Amino acid sequence: MKSDIKTITKEPWVDLKIKKTRHNSIQYNQTLRQREKYKFFQIAYDFLLANNIKGSYFEFGCHRARTFRFALRESIIKNIKQNFFAFDSFKGLPKDKNYKKQNEYFFSGNLNTNKKEFLNLVSKYKKYRSISIIDGYYKNTLSNKLINEFKKNKTKTSFINIDCDLEQSVSESLNFSTKFIVDGTILYIDDYYNVYKGDPRKGNPKVVINILKKNKIFYEPWHVVGTCGKSFLLYK
């Protein structure tokens, strides 16, 4: 096939037309963010495959099951055997008196996908992978009982996806999930730079680093994902 050099070198290389519609900015930004996230999940699963890292997939905060489906798809395509765990209240974000200082959009009940809707979104994947739901707010569900149950079943995680937004929820989910890591576990924080205007001295960045240090987990900063996400490689 003959390359058309004139065509591929002609500017602009991207579409610079301006299309003003009522919802255009939201659609435009979400398209960018979700494409970047899916690209990261492709890279992440390639890393797990290349290094033969075994363990379940944990996702905390499963609104619209977007990244949950990204992970399911990559796991199936790359034939990486995993069990999938969805941790969510399925009632939206919890109440937090401090939410406005973190991000004014993180109000109680926002980002709500109910359990029925979530199950419908992941239904076609259930014949390929085991999907378990841990339903409820983390202060109630991430209990010693659940920790002991996971340990009894020898549950380990190779990929932790924390998309909880608020720092309290990030803290609760990370304190729980770090008990089950293996060498090379991927930790992805979707809203790492989405509180306190991205200040790395506050909120989610501070919570994440403090917990990893407290638990004596060696961490390697890995990919920055999309607008506000950040990932790490974890080692015991």
C-alpha positions in Angstrom: 0.0 0.0 0.0 1.4 3.3 -1.1 1.7 6.0 1.6 0.3 9.4 0.8 3.0 11.6 2.2 1.2 14.8 1.3 -1.9 13.7 3.3 -0.1 12.6 6.5 2.1 15.7 6.6 -0.6 18.2 6.0 -1.7 20.3 9.0 -3.7 20.3 11.1 -3.1 16.7 12.4 -6.0 17.0 14.7 -9.5 18.2 14.2 -9.5 21.9 15.3 -13.1 22.7 14.4 -15.1 24.2 17.3 -18.5 22.6 17.8 -20.5 24.5 20.4 -23.3 22.4 21.9 -24.9 22.5 25.3 -23.1 19.4 26.6 -20.1 19.5 24.4 -17.5 20.3 27.1 -18.6 17.4 29.3 -18.7 14.9 26.4 -15.3 16.1 25.1 -13.6 15.9 28.5 -15.0 12.5 29.3 -14.0 11.1 25.9 -10.4 12.2 26.6 -10.4 10.8 30.1 -11.9 7.5 29.3 -9.6 6.9 26.3 -6.6 7.7 28.5 -7.8 5.3 31.2 -8.4 2.5 28.8 -5.0 2.9 27.4 -3.6 2.6 30.9 -5.5 -0.6 31.6 -4.1 -2.1 28.4 -0.6 -1.2 29.6 -1.3 -2.4 33.1 -2.5 -5.8 32.0 0.4 -6.1 29.6 2.6 -5.5 32.7 0.8 -8.2 34.7 1.1 -10.7 31.8 4.8 -10.0 31.1 5.7 -10.4 34.8 3.4 -13.3 35.5 1.8 -11.4 38.5 -1.2 -13.3 39.9 -4.0 -12.0 42.0 -7.6 -10.7 42.0 -8.9 -7.4 40.8 -10.2 -5.0 43.5 -12.2 -1.9 42.5 -13.4 0.6 45.1 -16.0 2.9 43.6 -17.7 1.3 40.6 -19.8 4.1 39.1 -21.0 3.1 35.6 -18.7 0.0 35.7 -16.4 1.7 33.2 -13.0 0.8 34.5 -14.4 -2.4 35.9 -15.3 -3.4 32.3 -11.9 -2.2 31.1 -10.3 -4.7 33.5 -12.6 -7.5 32.7 -12.0 -7.1 28.9 -8.2 -7.0 29.2 -8.2 -9.9 31.6 -10.2 -12.0 29.2 -8.3 -10.9 26.0 -4.9 -11.6 27.6 -6.2 -14.8 29.3 -5.2 -13.6 32.8 -7.1 -15.7 35.3 -8.6 -13.3 37.9 -11.5 -13.1 40.4 -13.1 -9.6 40.4 -14.3 -7.8 43.5 -16.6 -4.7 43.3 -16.6 -2.6 46.5 -19.3 0.1 46.4 -22.2 1.5 48.4 -24.3 1.6 45.2 -25.8 4.8 46.7 -23.3 7.3 45.5 -20.7 9.1 47.5 -21.0 9.1 51.4 -21.6 12.1 53.5 -18.5 14.1 54.2 -18.6 17.5 56.0 -15.3 18.4 54.4 -16.2 17.6 50.8 -16.3 21.2 49.6 -12.7 21.8 50.6 -11.7 18.7 48.7 -13.9 19.1 45.6 -17.3 20.8 45.4 -18.6 18.1 43.1 -18.1 15.3 45.6 -21.3 15.8 47.5 -23.3 13.0 49.1 -25.2 10.8 46.7 -23.3 11.9 43.6 -21.9 9.4 41.2 -24.6 6.9 41.9 -25.0 3.6 40.0 -27.3 1.2 41.8 -26.5 -2.5 42.1 -29.1 -3.6 39.5 -27.6 -1.3 36.9 -24.1 -2.4 37.7 -24.9 -6.0 37.4 -26.6 -5.3 34.0 -23.5 -3.5 32.8 -21.2 -6.4 33.6 -23.6 -9.2 32.8 -22.0 -10.4 29.6 -18.7 -10.9 31.3 -20.0 -13.2 34.1 -19.6 -16.3 32.1 -15.9 -15.7 31.8 -14.9 -14.3 35.2 -16.1 -14.6 38.8 -17.6 -11.2 39.9 -18.3 -10.6 43.6 -20.0 -7.6 45.1 -19.2 -6.1 48.5 -22.2 -3.9 49.0 -22.2 -1.0 51.5 -20.2 1.9 52.8 -16.6 1.0 53.6 -16.8 1.8 57.3 -19.3 -1.0 57.5 -18.0 -3.6 55.0 -14.2 -3.4 55.2 -14.3 -5.2 58.6 -12.1 -7.6 60.4 -14.6 -10.3 59.4 -14.1 -9.6 55.7 -10.3 -9.4 56.2 -10.3 -12.8 57.9 -12.6 -14.3 55.2 -10.2 -13.1 52.5 -7.2 -14.4 54.3 -8.9 -17.8 54.9 -9.6 -18.0 51.1 -6.0 -16.9 50.4 -7.2 -14.0 48.4 -4.5 -11.8 46.9 -4.7 -8.8 44.6 -2.6 -7.9 41.6 -4.5 -4.8 40.7 -6.1 -2.3 43.1 -8.3 0.4 41.5 -9.4 3.1 44.0 -12.0 5.4 42.4 -13.5 6.7 45.6 -12.9 10.5 45.3 -13.0 11.5 48.9 -9.9 11.1 51.1 -11.7 9.2 53.9 -12.9 6.6 51.4 -9.4 6.4 49.8 -8.0 5.8 53.3 -10.4 3.1 54.2 -10.0 1.2 50.9 -6.3 1.4 50.8 -5.8 0.3 54.4 -7.9 -2.7 53.6 -6.5 -3.7 50.2 -2.8 -3.3 51.1 -3.2 -6.4 53.4 -3.5 -8.5 50.2 -0.8 -7.3 47.8 1.8 -9.3 46.1 5.1 -8.1 44.6 4.2 -6.1 41.6 0.6 -5.2 42.5 -0.6 -2.2 40.6 -2.3 0.5 42.6 -4.3 3.0 40.6 -5.8 6.1 42.3 -8.3 7.6 39.9 -8.7 10.9 41.8 -5.2 11.4 43.0 -5.0 15.0 41.8 -8.7 15.8 42.0 -9.0 17.1 45.6 -7.6 20.3 47.0 -6.9 21.6 43.5 -4.3 18.8 43.0 -2.1 19.9 45.9 0.2 16.8 46.5 0.7 17.9 50.2 -3.0 17.3 51.0 -5.9 14.9 50.5 -5.5 11.8 48.5 -1.7 12.1 47.7 -1.0 12.6 51.4 -3.3 9.7 52.4 -1.8 7.3 49.9 1.9 8.0 50.7 1.3 7.9 54.5 -0.5 4.5 54.4 2.2 3.0 52.1 5.0 4.2 54.4 3.1 3.2 57.6 2.7 -0.4 56.2 6.3 -0.5 55.1 5.3 -1.1 51.5 7.9 -0.1 48.9 6.2 1.9 46.1 7.4 2.9 42.7 5.5 5.8 41.1 4.3 4.6 37.7 2.0 6.1 35.1 0.1 9.4 35.5 -3.3 8.6 34.0 -5.6 11.0 32.2 -6.4 14.3 34.0 -6.1 13.3 37.7 -5.1 9.7 38.0 -1.8 8.2 39.2 -0.5 4.7 39.6 2.1 2.9 41.6 3.8 -0.5 41.6 3.8 -2.0 45.1 6.3 -4.5 46.8 6.2 -6.1 50.2 
